[in-house]
Amino acid sequence: MRTRMLTLLAIVGPGLIVMIGDNDAGGVSTYAQAGQNYGYSLLWVLLLLIPVLVVNQEMVVRLGAVTGVGHARLIMERFGRFWGWFSAGDLFLLNFLTIVTEFIGVSLAAGYLGLSRYVAVPAAAVILIAVVASGSFRRWERAMFVFMALSLLIVPLTLLSEPRWGQAAHDFVVPSVEGGVSSNSVLLIIAIVGTTVAPWQLFFQQSNVIDKRITPRFIGYERADTAIGALVVVVGAAALMMVADFAVRGTGAHGHFTDAAGVAHALGRHDHALGVMFAVILLDASIIGAAAVTLATSYAFGDVFNLRHSLHRGFREAKQFYTSYSLLVLVAAAIVLIPGAPLGLITEAVQALAGLLLPSASVFLLLLCNDSEVLGPWVNPRWLNALAAVIIAVLLLLSGTLMATTLFPSLDVARLVTWLAIALVIGLATAAATMFTARRRSPPPLAPVMTHADKLAWRMPPVTLLKPVRWSPGTRLGMTVLRGYLILSVLLLLFKAVRLGGA
């Protein structure tokens, strides 16, 4: 047991960092908005997201440990340049906007703490570049652990916020929406999904597992790391909702969220120390999130352009990798310093955009994890494929609801969700019946028997030697429809954000 615990402590890192980095500035803002506008009533959304987090991230753990190749490069090599660039383009745009929201968080926290954003934002940018540019994976990881330790301030802040434990337990397991389901509440739920289960996490953890040199022998420990991180992120998100609810409880600010700084000011009216603690948590979350998202983008940049991209290499060995990282940080920081930018609206829109793009990223992840050329004996079992298909379908249901309510604001949202859920169940049942019939008619060939030791030793051959992927006409059509649907969803989301900004 002692040896196993020491091994787990040595392996812990990629899963915990990706999950805590997920509670970034956008996450703090989104969870605070949920608490301020809807009290405890949206806690149930977080509970449902635990299996989504674990399932998605466990798959990228296997891909990283078994293949030793980054997520972006695998998509490029297995599905062609068109789909690779399409996915990378989504990622680069979304990640850049997400990094902007991290510096928005730095700006808001600095403002509450009495610091000029023209000092705090550049200082945060310099810190982020300095931590990464050391050329040492170990130093970078230790710096992340220091920042994560600071995030534990959420524990005393929650305990001092008069939590209603009984109500929290009830709202975790009984779905409801305070004030009734509406278009805005659906948008916020999608934002919660987008900030809790973001596409950048897939690219970051797979590349970070590779960078930490985790092999199939240690997959069990990395799975534990991921599960622990999932629990931590959900507990932290719930605590932020409860704190925001306390901040405005019984005041006219309830139901009128502005931004995270507004929550800090509301807490400060209870006790100045509470406001300061919330601002420090926001500042810390912004730095952790910016470090993780920027690194995920630079990893993907290196994958796409086949450049050296590892924290084990110094600046001279990986100039393009460190340069791309630094440019992302500096440009995002500069945008935040533009006067008059609608910071709160940008933050909410980016999180919702992440929720809309996640189904696409999840589909590619599912296809890769069923590719026997890539994962061999580590491919998904049937039950995991079924669970992943349900998760993707639910994400599509949420984005479909947003599209419909954007086009037709007068729709009865509760009835719409009911009908879409019925259609979802019918669609999943039909797909399951079709696959079962197809397997009965032509059962798949039996896989060769492999010992546990052989499985642990199996690694993906060089990607250039793999047999090419051949999509069926149905799969190709489905992917094309999905892409068209996601493009339309993004356009409608932008329309919705502009309309809210003018309200």
N, C-alpha and C positions, 0 to 999 in steps of 0.2 A: 504494500500500500504506500509506504514511504517513497519508493522508487517511482510509482505511478504518479503520485502527487508532485514530485519534483519534475518529472517529465512534463506534466500538464503545465506547471508554472513556466517551464522553458518554452513550451509551444504557444501558450496564451499570448495573444497579440493581435493578429489579423482580424479575428472575429470580434474581439472586444473593441478594438479601435474603430472598425467599420460600423458597429452598432452605436457606440457612444458618439462617434462623428455624425451619425444620423440625427441625433438630437442637437442639431446645429442651430444657427440663428433663425433660419426659416422654421425649424421645428419648434423652438421656444416660442416664436411668434404665433405659429399656427395653434399649438396646444393652449397658449394663453388666450387666444381668441375664442377657442372652443369653451374654455372655462368661464371667460368673462361674459360671453353671449348665451351660453347654454348650460352653465353650471356643471354638474356632474353627469348630465344626461348622455353625453357622448363617450363615456368611458368604455362602453361595450365595444366600440369600434377598435379600441386598442387590443382588447382580448382576442378579437377575431384575427388580428394581424400577426399574432405570435406564430401560428403555423405557416403563414405566408413568408415571414422572415426566415424561419428555420428551413423550410423546403427550398426556397430560392438560393439561400446562401450555402446550404449543404451541397447543392449541385455544383456551385462554382468551386467549393473546396475540393471536390473530386476532380474537376477539370484541371485545377491548378496543380494538384499533387501528382496526378497521373500523366498529364501531358507536358508540363513544364513550359507551356506556351500561353501567352496572354489571351484574354477574351476577344479583343478586337482582331488579333491576327487569326485566331481560329475561325471567326466568322468570315473573314476575308478569304482564307484558304479553302474552306469547305463549301461556301455558298457563292463565291465569285466576288469580283470587285464591285459590281453594282450594289449588291446587298450589303457588302462590307462598308462601302462609302455611305450608303443610306443610313446604316446603323451608327457609324462613326460620326456622320453629320448631325444626327439627332443628339448624340452624346455630347459633342463639342459645344453645340448651341446651348443645350440644357445645363451642362456643367459650368459654362462661362456665366450664364445668368445666375446660377446657384452661388458661384463665388462672389458675384456682386452682392447677393443677399447677405453673405457672411460679413462683408465690410459694412453693409447697412447695419447689421447687428453691432459691429464695433462702434460705429458712429452713434447709434442710439444709446449704447451703454456709456460711452465716453461723455455724451451730453448730460446724462443724469449724474454722473460722478464729477461733473464740473470741469471736464477736460475738453479742450478744443478738438473737434474732429479733424482739423487740419494738422494736428500733432499726433492724435491717437491712431488714425487710419494709416498714415505713412509708417509710424512706428510698428504697428502690427504687421505691415507688409515686409518690413526689414527683418522682423523676428522670424516670420514664416520662411523667408528666403535663407536666412542664416542657419536655421535648424536643418533644412534639407541639403544645403550646399556643403555641409561638413564632409560629405562623401563617406559616411559611415551609417550603415543600417542600424547598428546597435544604438548609436547616439540619438538617431532620429526616433527610434522606438522608445527609448528612455524619456526623451522630451515629451512624447505623447502621453506616457504614463504619468508624468508630473502634471500635465494639464488635466488629465482625467481625474487625478486625485483631487484637484481643486473643484471639480464638478460635484463632489460629495457635499458641498455646501447646501445642495438641495434637500438633504436630510433634515438639518436643523430648521431650515426655512419652512419646510412642510409641517414639522411638529409645532412650530410657532404660529401656524396659520389656522388654528382651530379646526383641524380636519374632522369631517363627519364620517367616521369609519363605517357605520351601518349603512348610510346612504351610498357610500362608495361601493361597498360590497354588493348592494342591490343593483346599482346602475352598471356594474361590470357585467352582470349576467342577464339583465332584463333590458332589451333594446327599447329606446325611446328617444324622442327629440323634444326638448323643452320648447313649448310654444307651437308644436306641430311641424310636420315636414314641409319644407318650402324649397324653392330653387336655390336660395342662398345657403340653406343648411346642407343641401346636397353638394353644392360647390365646396363647402368647408369639409365635408366628409371625404370628398375626393382629394382635397388638399392634405388632410390627415394621412390618407393612404399614400399620397405622393411623397410626403416628407418622411414617413416611417419606412416605406419600402421604395427606395429611389433607384433608378437604373445605374447610377454611378457606383453603387455598392457592389454590383456584379463584377464590374471591371476592376475595382480597387482590390477586393478580397482575393480574386484569382491571381492577380499580379503580385499582391503582397505575400500570398502563400508561396509563390515561386521565389520571390526575393528573399524570403526567410528560409528557403531551401527545405521546405516540408515535403516529405516523400509519402507514398502510400502507406508506409509502415506507421506513420503518425496520424493518419486520417481520423482515427477514433478520438484522439486528443483534440484535433482541430474542430471536430464536430462538437465536442464538449465546449470548446472556446466559443463557438458560434451560438450554441444554446444558451450559455451564460450571458453572452452579449444581448441576445434577444430579450431575455427576462429583464436585464438592466435597462434596456431602452424603453420597454413598456412601462416599467415601474417609474422611471424618470418622467416619461410623458404624462402619466397619470398624476404624478406629484405636481407638475406644472399646471395642469388643469385645476387641481384642487386649490393651489396657491392663488391662481387668477380669480377663481370664484370667491375666495375669502377677501381678496383685495377690493372687490366692488359690491360685496354682499350688502344688501339693504340701501344702496346708493343709486343715484340716477345714472351712473356710468354702466350699470348692468345692461347688457345687450347692445352696448355702443362701443365696440372695440375700435381703437385708432391704430396703435402700434405697441410694441413691447415696452417702449419707454413709458407709455400711458399706464401700463400695469405697474411698473416700478414706482411711478408717482402715486398711484392709488395705494400701494403697500406702504409708501413713505408716510402717508397720512395716518396710518395705524401706528407705525414706528419707523423712524428714519433708518434704523439698522436693517429692517426688512427690505426696504427699497434698495439699499446699498448691496445687500446680499443678492437680490434678484439681478441687479445690474452687473455684478461680478460674474454671476452664472451665465448671463447673456454674453458677456465679453469672452469668457472662457470657451463657451460653446461655439462662438463665432470663429475663434482661432483654431480649435480642433476641426471644425467642419471645413474651414478653408484649406487647412493642411491636407485633409483626406481627399476632398473633391479635386483640388488642384493636382495632387499626386496621381489620382485616378486618371485625370485627363492627360497628364504627361506620360503615364504608362501606355494609354491608348495611342497617343501620338507616336511613341516609339514603336508600338506594334504595327501601326498602319504604314509607317514610312521605313520600317525595318532598321531602326536605329538602336544603338546601345541605350538601354534604359533600366538602370538598377542603382539603388542607393549604396551598393557595395563599390561602385565605381566613383572615382573622383571627377572633378570638373573637366580635367584635360581628356579623360577617357570617354566622357559622355556629355560633350558641350551642348549638343542640340537638346538633349533631355533636360538639362538644368536651365538652359536658355528659355525653352518653351514654358517651363514651370515659372520662372521669374517674370516673363512677359505677361502670363495670365494673371499673376498676383498684382503686378504694377498697373495693368490696364483696368482691372476690376476695381482696384482702389481708387484710381483716378475718376472713374465714372461716378462713384459714390460722392465725390467731393463737388460734383456739379450742383449748383444751387437750384432749389425748387423741384428736385426729382421726387415723384410720388412713391416714397420708400415703402410704406405699408402695403400699397396696392401691388407693387412689383413683387414683394415677398409672397403674398397670397397667390398671385398669378403663377409664379414659378413653381410653387409646390403643387398646384393643380395641374400644371403642365407635366410635371414628373409623374403624377398619377395617370394621366392620359397616355404617356409614352411607355409606361411600364409593361402593358400587355405585349407590345412589340418585342421588347427586350426579353421578356419571359418566354415568348415563343421560340426565339433563337436559342435560348438556354435549353429549353426542352428538346429541341431538335439535336443539339450537340450532345446532350446526355443520353440520347438514344442511338447515337452513331457508333456502331461497334468498331469501326476503324479507329475512332478517337479514344474510346474508353474501354474497348475490349470487355473483360469480365466485370468492369465497373459500371456498365450501363444501368440505366434506371430499371428497377423492378416494375411490374405492372401496376401495383397499388400506388406507387409514387407517381407514375404517369397519370393515373386517374385523378389523384389529388391535385397535381399541378394543372391538369386540364380544368378542373372545377375552379381553381384560383384564377386562372386566366379568364375564364368565362365571367366570373363575378366582377373582375376589374373592367371587363368590357361592358357589363351591365351598368356599372357606375358611370363610365364615360358616356354611354348611350343616354342615360338619364339626363346628364348635363347637356348634351346636344339638344335633346328634345325640349327641355325647359328653356334653353336659350332661344330656340326658334319660336316656341309658343309659350311665353311666360304665364299665360292664364291656365295652363294645364293643371289638372289635379295630380300633384306629384306622387302622393301616396298610391293613388290608383295606377298611375303609370308604372311605378316600381313593382307593384303587384303583378301587372300584366307582363312586364319584362321578365320578372322572376319565373312566372309560369312558362313563358317561352324558353327561358334558359333551361329549366328542368326538362322540358320536352326535347329540346335540342340535344342536351347531354344524354338523355335516355336513348334517343334515336342513334346518336353516334356510338354509344356503347353496344347497342344491339347490332349495328352494322359491323363493328369490329369483331364482335363475338361470332357472328355468322361467317365472316371472312376467315377467321382463324379455324372454324370448324371445317370449312371447305378445303383450305390449304394450310395446315398447321406448319409453323416455322420449324426449320431444322433444329435438331437437338444441339445444344451448345456442348463443346468438348468438356469433359470432366477436368477440373483444375483444383489442385490442392490449395489450402490457405496460403502456404508459403509461396507457391507460384503466383497466386493472385497479388500478394504484396510486392512481388518482384516485377510484375508486369508494368511496362511503361509504353506510352505511345511511340511508335516509330517516327522518324523524321516526317514532317507534314508533306514534304515533296514526294514521299514514297507511298502515300495513302491512295487508295482507290477513290476516284471522284464520286461525289454525291450525285445521285440521280433522283430528282423529285418526280413524283407522279403528277399527272395533269391536275388532279384534285388539290394536291398540296400547293402547287404553283398558283392555281387560281385563288386558293384560300389566302396565301401570303400577299398576293396582289390586292385582293379586296381589303385585307387588314391594313395595308399601307395606305390605301385610298381613304379608308375610314378614319385612320389616325390623322392624316393631313386635314381632313374636314373637321375633325374634333378640335385640333389645335387652332384652326381659323375661327371656329365658333367660340373657343375659350378666349381668344384675343378680343373678339367682339364683346363678350360678356365682361371682360376686365375693363375695357374702355367705357362701357355703359355704367359700370359700378363707379368708375373714377369720376364720371360726370354727374353722378347722383348727389 
